[in-house]
Amino acid sequence: VMKLNPQQAPLYGDSVITVQLSEEDKVEDDVVFYLVFTGSTVQHCTSTRKINPGSLETISPGHDCCETVKVALCASREGHPVLVVAEESFQFIQDEAYDAAQFLATCAGNQQALNFTRFLDRSRPPAADVDFLDEKVALAFRHLKLPAEWNVLGAEQSLTENIPRETLMHFAVRLGLLRLTWFLLQQPGGRGALSIHNNEGATPVSLALERGYQKLHQLLTE
């Protein structure tokens, strides 16, 4: 028997899972353990790191849908067949960061929603929370299956219109979300968004400067 802790992970993966081994599976030095996650359509294999004789650590893979999957702990040793040592179930879930990324993706061109994100900005979260938010939401955004016609400015917006408006890029820069800004820059409409003025005449670039986000400003001007 093995115990997985936690027994669930967000769809976009990248969280640490500890594997507690039973007495008889305590790690000998020449055994390599790995985990095989089997879902309804996708299978993943992850390597493990030994923390102590009774426990291993792995990083959860990203998965294609919310579901319970089967996890097999496999042991391999030079000159021996690979053994399935233990099996356990594990759940992939949609968490708040995933919900947030989905929400932001759908409101790319929606002025009401983007104005709401400005309202949120008035109660600024502390820096550590911003960093956590940036990391998780950027990860989740990368994992979303965005439609082919998706654009940072929203599907309907053409880049030529000189109408002042809020964009997702304004949102990311205003909160100082470096990873999300970098992700958006690489998407269709990302670079175009840099020169768009909002109703106050601010572009994402001028916002970064005004807020004193030096790294961000450097990223946007380079």
N, C-alpha and C positions, 0 to 999 in steps of 0.2 A: 504494500500500500504506500502511495506517496500522497503528500498534501501540497496543494498549490495555494500560494498566498500572494495577492488576492486571487479569488476564483473567477474574476472577470476583468476585462480590459476594454478600453475604448476601441472603436473600429479602426482608428488611424494608427493603433499600435504604439510602439516606442515607450512602454512602461515596464518597470522592473517586476519580475515575478520570482518569488522564492519557491524552491522545490524542497520540501522536507522528505528525506528518505526514511524508509523503515529500517529497523535494526539490521536485517539481513542484507540490505543493499548498500550499507556503508561503503564509501568510496575507497577503492584501492587505487594506488597511484597510476597503474598502467591502463585503467579503464576510462574510455571517453564516453560521456553521456550526452545525448541530444534528445530534443523533444520533437515529436511529429504531431501537428495540429491538423485534424481532418474534419473539414466542414462539408456541407452538402455539395459544393462545386469546386472548392479550392483546398489544396493541402499546403501546409508550410512546414519547413524544418528549421529549428533554431538550435544553435550551439549552447552549451552551458559553461558556467565558470564555477569552480569549487570554492565555497566559502569556508566550509569546515567539513570533517568526515561525514557529517549527517545532512548537509544541505548544499544545494546548488542554486545558481542564479541564472536567469535568462531574460531576454528582452522580448516582450510580446510582439508578434508580427502584426501588420495591418491586415484586416480581413475585408471581404467583399459585402457582407451583410450581417445584420444582427441575428445571431442564433447561438445555440449551444453546440459546441464541437467536442470531438473526442481527442484527448491528448494522450499519446503513448510515450513513455520514457524508454528510450532505447540505449543499450549499452554495447559498446564495441571494444574489442580487444584484439591486438595484433594476432593473426593466426586463428582466431575463433569466429564463428558465425555471429551476426548481430542478434542480440536478444531483446525482446520486449519485456522489460522488467516490471512495469506497472502501467495501469491506465486510469484516467480520471476524466471527468467532464469539466468543461470550461466555457464561459459565456462571453461573447463579444457584444458590447452594448453601445448605444448612441448616448454620449454624455453631453454636458452643457456646452463644451467647446465645439463639439460637432454641430449641435443645434445652432450655436452662434454663427459658425461659418456658413451653414446652410441659409440662415436668415440673411446674413450680409450678402451672400451670393445672389439671393433672389431680389434684394432691394438695391442692386447696383444702380439702376436708373430711377429709383423711386424717391422723389424729393421729400415727401412727407416722412418716410422712414429715415432718410439721411438727416433731416432736420432734427428728428428725434435723437439721433446719435450725438448731435451737437448739444442738445439739452442735457444728455447724460454727462457730458464733459464738464459741466459746471460743478459736479461733485467728484472731483478727481480722485481716483483710487491711488493708494500709496505705491511707490515705485516697485516694490517687490511683487505686488499684485499685477501691475502693468506688465512686468516681465513674464510672469506666469501666463497671463492672458495672451500675450504676444506669441509665446512659444506654442501653447496649445491650439490657439485659433489658426495660426499659420500651418501647423501640422495637419489639422483637420481640413483646412482649405485645400491643401495639396492632395488630400485623400478623396475629396468630393469628385464625383463624376460630373464635371461641368459640361453643359450642352455645347456642341461645336460652335454655335453662334454666340456663346457667352462673351461679354465684353465688360471691362472695368466700368465703362460709362453706361451700362445697361444695353439691352439688345436693340432698342429703337434709336439710340442716339447716334447721330452722325458727328464726326469730329469737327466738321466745318462750322457748325452752328456756334456763333459767338455769344450764346445766351449764358449769362452768369448762373452758375448752379453749383450745388454741393456735389462732391463725388466720393466714392469709396476711398479714394486716395487722400482726400481732405480728412476723412475720418481716421484713417490709419496714422497719418502724420500728426494730427492734432493730439492723439493720445500717446504719440511717441512709439508706435509699434513698428520697430525696425524690421523684424522678420516678415511681418505681413506686408509692409511696404515693398520689400525686396521681392516677395512673391507676386504682388500686383504689378510691379514694374515689368515682369516677364510675361504678363498676360496681354491679349489683344486690348488696345485702348489704354494700357498702363502708362506708356510714355506720353500719349496725347493728353492724359489727365493732368500732367504736370503743369501745363500752361493754362488750364481752365481756372477762371476767376469765379469765386462765389459772390454772393450779394454784397459782401463787404469789400470786394475787390482783392481778396487774398487768394493766391495760388497755393498748392501744397508746398512748393518751394519756399514761398515767403513765410508760410506758417512755421516751417521748420526753423527758419532763421529767427523769427519773432519769439519762438518758444525756447530758443537756445539749445535746440537738439543738434549738436555739432556733427555727430556721426551721420545722422539722418540727412542733414543738409548736404554733407559731403557726398553721400550716396546719390542724392537726387541731382546734384550739379555735375558729378562726374559722368 
